[in-house]
Amino acid sequence: MNTLNRNITYTALVGGVLLPFAVLAIWSFSTRWFYPQLLPEQWGLRAWQYVFGTAGGQIMSGLVQSILVALATAAISVVIGVPAGRALGLYDFRAKDTISVMLMLPVIVPPLCVAMGLHLWFIRLGLAETFIGVVLVHLTFCLPYSIFVMWGVFSNYNPDFESQARSLGANAWNIITRVMLPLTLPGIMVAGLFSFLLSWSQYLSTLIIGGGRVTTLPILLFALMGSGDRPVAAAVSLVFVAPALLALLFSARYLGGKSVAGVH
């Protein structure tokens, strides 16, 4: 009975998640669909031919650009988030509360205000309308999440494992690669996933800092949605969602997992 209930719950959850994508899939294969028809009057591949054809070169370019920006943002966010989270999780110091408040500010303040404020500085520094500038503005939103995730991980981290490894002759590099990283890997994967997904969905900050020269998939998607061409917009939406779902599936086994170092 418990197995049956679990299967029903799992099916309901999967169905609830996939239902909007089913509608998008129908739209992407339609050429004529008007209210109140339940299904399209005419079907076709025009939308997908546009996406993967010569005319869709900009779509593929935007997809590659989005992947590069999100991967760079996630990598930098994790590289900074791990030592920052370790310092906040393992040690007590005076400025700890102040740092936590500062980390919350980019999350609390509306993204438009943050992007507009940074835009003036980026223009002076020559970072506006550049790939690096877009990655940096994405970091302002992604890095706090990464640090907070790793803060929670290291709050439950037992440094005695490192002391034991050190007493057995392990050097600093071995302690990092063979003790700390394996024990905190689930948290690192979650932090990287959050950063990737947050960067992947950024629109306003990319538009403001990128200035139209750094064209990611969300910018193209919003333009297509405004054009009224729903089949093409639906096809691009599915292309936009696919990498995010793949990243989620790749790290799914780490979500909700416990670090084996989580016992003091």
Contacts in CASP RR format, 6 or more apart in sequence:
PFRMAT RR
TARGET T0000
AUTHOR 0000-0000-0000
METHOD contacts of the structure
MODEL  1
MNTLNRNITYTALVGGVLLPFAVLAIWSFSTRWFYPQLLPEQWGLRAWQY
VFGTAGGQIMSGLVQSILVALATAAISVVIGVPAGRALGLYDFRAKDTIS
VMLMLPVIVPPLCVAMGLHLWFIRLGLAETFIGVVLVHLTFCLPYSIFVM
WGVFSNYNPDFESQARSLGANAWNIITRVMLPLTLPGIMVAGLFSFLLSW
SQYLSTLIIGGGRVTTLPILLFALMGSGDRPVAAAVSLVFVAPALLALLF
SARYLGGKSVAGVH
21 238 0 8 1.000
21 241 0 8 1.000
24 234 0 8 1.000
24 237 0 8 1.000
24 238 0 8 1.000
25 234 0 8 1.000
25 238 0 8 1.000
26 33 0 8 1.000
26 39 0 8 1.000
26 40 0 8 1.000
27 33 0 8 1.000
27 47 0 8 1.000
27 230 0 8 1.000
27 231 0 8 1.000
27 233 0 8 1.000
27 234 0 8 1.000
28 47 0 8 1.000
28 48 0 8 1.000
28 231 0 8 1.000
28 234 0 8 1.000
28 235 0 8 1.000
28 238 0 8 1.000
29 40 0 8 1.000
29 43 0 8 1.000
29 44 0 8 1.000
29 45 0 8 1.000
29 47 0 8 1.000
29 48 0 8 1.000
29 231 0 8 1.000
30 40 0 8 1.000
30 42 0 8 1.000
30 43 0 8 1.000
30 44 0 8 1.000
30 231 0 8 1.000
31 40 0 8 1.000
31 42 0 8 1.000
31 43 0 8 1.000
31 44 0 8 1.000
31 46 0 8 1.000
31 231 0 8 1.000
32 40 0 8 1.000
32 41 0 8 1.000
32 42 0 8 1.000
33 39 0 8 1.000
33 40 0 8 1.000
33 41 0 8 1.000
33 42 0 8 1.000
33 230 0 8 1.000
34 41 0 8 1.000
46 231 0 8 1.000
46 232 0 8 1.000
47 231 0 8 1.000
47 232 0 8 1.000
47 234 0 8 1.000
47 235 0 8 1.000
48 235 0 8 1.000
50 56 0 8 1.000
50 59 0 8 1.000
50 232 0 8 1.000
50 235 0 8 1.000
51 59 0 8 1.000
51 232 0 8 1.000
51 235 0 8 1.000
51 236 0 8 1.000
51 239 0 8 1.000
52 60 0 8 1.000
58 215 0 8 1.000
58 220 0 8 1.000
59 217 0 8 1.000
59 220 0 8 1.000
59 236 0 8 1.000
59 239 0 8 1.000
61 215 0 8 1.000
62 215 0 8 1.000
62 216 0 8 1.000
62 217 0 8 1.000
62 220 0 8 1.000
63 217 0 8 1.000
63 239 0 8 1.000
63 240 0 8 1.000
63 243 0 8 1.000
65 214 0 8 1.000
65 215 0 8 1.000
65 216 0 8 1.000
65 217 0 8 1.000
66 200 0 8 1.000
66 216 0 8 1.000
66 217 0 8 1.000
66 218 0 8 1.000
66 240 0 8 1.000
66 243 0 8 1.000
67 243 0 8 1.000
68 131 0 8 1.000
69 131 0 8 1.000
69 134 0 8 1.000
69 135 0 8 1.000
69 138 0 8 1.000
69 199 0 8 1.000
69 206 0 8 1.000
69 214 0 8 1.000
69 216 0 8 1.000
70 138 0 8 1.000
70 195 0 8 1.000
70 196 0 8 1.000
70 197 0 8 1.000
70 199 0 8 1.000
70 200 0 8 1.000
70 243 0 8 1.000
71 196 0 8 1.000
72 135 0 8 1.000
73 135 0 8 1.000
73 138 0 8 1.000
73 139 0 8 1.000
73 142 0 8 1.000
73 195 0 8 1.000
73 196 0 8 1.000
73 198 0 8 1.000
73 199 0 8 1.000
74 142 0 8 1.000
74 192 0 8 1.000
74 193 0 8 1.000
74 195 0 8 1.000
74 196 0 8 1.000
74 199 0 8 1.000
76 135 0 8 1.000
76 139 0 8 1.000
76 143 0 8 1.000
77 139 0 8 1.000
77 142 0 8 1.000
77 143 0 8 1.000
77 145 0 8 1.000
77 146 0 8 1.000
77 191 0 8 1.000
77 192 0 8 1.000
77 195 0 8 1.000
78 146 0 8 1.000
78 188 0 8 1.000
78 191 0 8 1.000
78 192 0 8 1.000
78 195 0 8 1.000
80 143 0 8 1.000
80 146 0 8 1.000
80 147 0 8 1.000
81 143 0 8 1.000
81 146 0 8 1.000
81 147 0 8 1.000
81 150 0 8 1.000
81 191 0 8 1.000
82 150 0 8 1.000
82 184 0 8 1.000
82 188 0 8 1.000
82 191 0 8 1.000
84 147 0 8 1.000
84 150 0 8 1.000
84 151 0 8 1.000
85 147 0 8 1.000
85 150 0 8 1.000
85 151 0 8 1.000
85 152 0 8 1.000
85 153 0 8 1.000
85 154 0 8 1.000
86 150 0 8 1.000
86 154 0 8 1.000
86 157 0 8 1.000
88 96 0 8 1.000
88 99 0 8 1.000
88 100 0 8 1.000
88 147 0 8 1.000
88 151 0 8 1.000
88 154 0 8 1.000
89 151 0 8 1.000
89 152 0 8 1.000
89 154 0 8 1.000
89 155 0 8 1.000
89 157 0 8 1.000
90 154 0 8 1.000
90 155 0 8 1.000
90 157 0 8 1.000
90 159 0 8 1.000
103 143 0 8 1.000
103 144 0 8 1.000
103 147 0 8 1.000
103 148 0 8 1.000
104 144 0 8 1.000
106 114 0 8 1.000
106 140 0 8 1.000
106 141 0 8 1.000
106 143 0 8 1.000
106 144 0 8 1.000
107 141 0 8 1.000
107 144 0 8 1.000
107 145 0 8 1.000
111 141 0 8 1.000
111 202 0 8 1.000
111 204 0 8 1.000
111 205 0 8 1.000
112 204 0 8 1.000
112 208 0 8 1.000
114 137 0 8 1.000
114 140 0 8 1.000
114 141 0 8 1.000
114 205 0 8 1.000
115 137 0 8 1.000
115 204 0 8 1.000
115 205 0 8 1.000
115 208 0 8 1.000
115 209 0 8 1.000
116 208 0 8 1.000
118 136 0 8 1.000
118 137 0 8 1.000
118 140 0 8 1.000
118 209 0 8 1.000
119 128 0 8 1.000
119 208 0 8 1.000
119 209 0 8 1.000
122 128 0 8 1.000
122 133 0 8 1.000
122 136 0 8 1.000
122 137 0 8 1.000
122 209 0 8 1.000
127 133 0 8 1.000
127 136 0 8 1.000
127 209 0 8 1.000
128 209 0 8 1.000
128 210 0 8 1.000
128 211 0 8 1.000
129 209 0 8 1.000
129 210 0 8 1.000
129 211 0 8 1.000
129 212 0 8 1.000
129 213 0 8 1.000
129 214 0 8 1.000
130 210 0 8 1.000
130 213 0 8 1.000
130 214 0 8 1.000
131 214 0 8 1.000
133 209 0 8 1.000
133 210 0 8 1.000
134 205 0 8 1.000
134 206 0 8 1.000
134 209 0 8 1.000
134 210 0 8 1.000
134 214 0 8 1.000
134 216 0 8 1.000
136 209 0 8 1.000
137 202 0 8 1.000
137 205 0 8 1.000
137 206 0 8 1.000
137 208 0 8 1.000
137 209 0 8 1.000
138 198 0 8 1.000
138 199 0 8 1.000
138 202 0 8 1.000
138 205 0 8 1.000
138 206 0 8 1.000
140 205 0 8 1.000
141 198 0 8 1.000
141 199 0 8 1.000
141 202 0 8 1.000
141 205 0 8 1.000
142 194 0 8 1.000
142 195 0 8 1.000
142 198 0 8 1.000
142 199 0 8 1.000
143 195 0 8 1.000
145 191 0 8 1.000
145 194 0 8 1.000
145 195 0 8 1.000
145 198 0 8 1.000
146 191 0 8 1.000
146 192 0 8 1.000
146 194 0 8 1.000
146 195 0 8 1.000
149 187 0 8 1.000
149 190 0 8 1.000
149 191 0 8 1.000
149 194 0 8 1.000
150 184 0 8 1.000
150 187 0 8 1.000
150 188 0 8 1.000
150 191 0 8 1.000
153 184 0 8 1.000
153 186 0 8 1.000
153 187 0 8 1.000
153 188 0 8 1.000
153 259 0 8 1.000
154 184 0 8 1.000
156 259 0 8 1.000
156 261 0 8 1.000
156 262 0 8 1.000
156 263 0 8 1.000
156 264 0 8 1.000
157 183 0 8 1.000
157 184 0 8 1.000
157 259 0 8 1.000
157 261 0 8 1.000
157 262 0 8 1.000
158 261 0 8 1.000
158 262 0 8 1.000
158 263 0 8 1.000
158 264 0 8 1.000
161 179 0 8 1.000
161 183 0 8 1.000
161 261 0 8 1.000
162 175 0 8 1.000
162 179 0 8 1.000
162 180 0 8 1.000
165 174 0 8 1.000
165 175 0 8 1.000
165 178 0 8 1.000
165 179 0 8 1.000
166 175 0 8 1.000
170 178 0 8 1.000
170 179 0 8 1.000
181 188 0 8 1.000
183 259 0 8 1.000
183 260 0 8 1.000
183 261 0 8 1.000
183 262 0 8 1.000
184 259 0 8 1.000
184 261 0 8 1.000
185 254 0 8 1.000
185 259 0 8 1.000
186 254 0 8 1.000
186 256 0 8 1.000
186 257 0 8 1.000
186 258 0 8 1.000
186 259 0 8 1.000
187 254 0 8 1.000
187 259 0 8 1.000
189 251 0 8 1.000
189 254 0 8 1.000
190 251 0 8 1.000
190 254 0 8 1.000
190 255 0 8 1.000
190 256 0 8 1.000
192 251 0 8 1.000
193 247 0 8 1.000
193 248 0 8 1.000
193 251 0 8 1.000
193 254 0 8 1.000
193 255 0 8 1.000
196 244 0 8 1.000
196 247 0 8 1.000
197 244 0 8 1.000
197 247 0 8 1.000
197 248 0 8 1.000
200 243 0 8 1.000
200 244 0 8 1.000
200 247 0 8 1.000
201 218 0 8 1.000
201 244 0 8 1.000
202 216 0 8 1.000
202 218 0 8 1.000
203 218 0 8 1.000
203 219 0 8 1.000
203 222 0 8 1.000
206 214 0 8 1.000
206 216 0 8 1.000
206 218 0 8 1.000
206 219 0 8 1.000
207 219 0 8 1.000
212 219 0 8 1.000
217 236 0 8 1.000
217 239 0 8 1.000
217 240 0 8 1.000
218 240 0 8 1.000
220 236 0 8 1.000
221 233 0 8 1.000
221 236 0 8 1.000
221 237 0 8 1.000
221 240 0 8 1.000
224 232 0 8 1.000
224 233 0 8 1.000
224 236 0 8 1.000
225 233 0 8 1.000
226 233 0 8 1.000
227 233 0 8 1.000
END
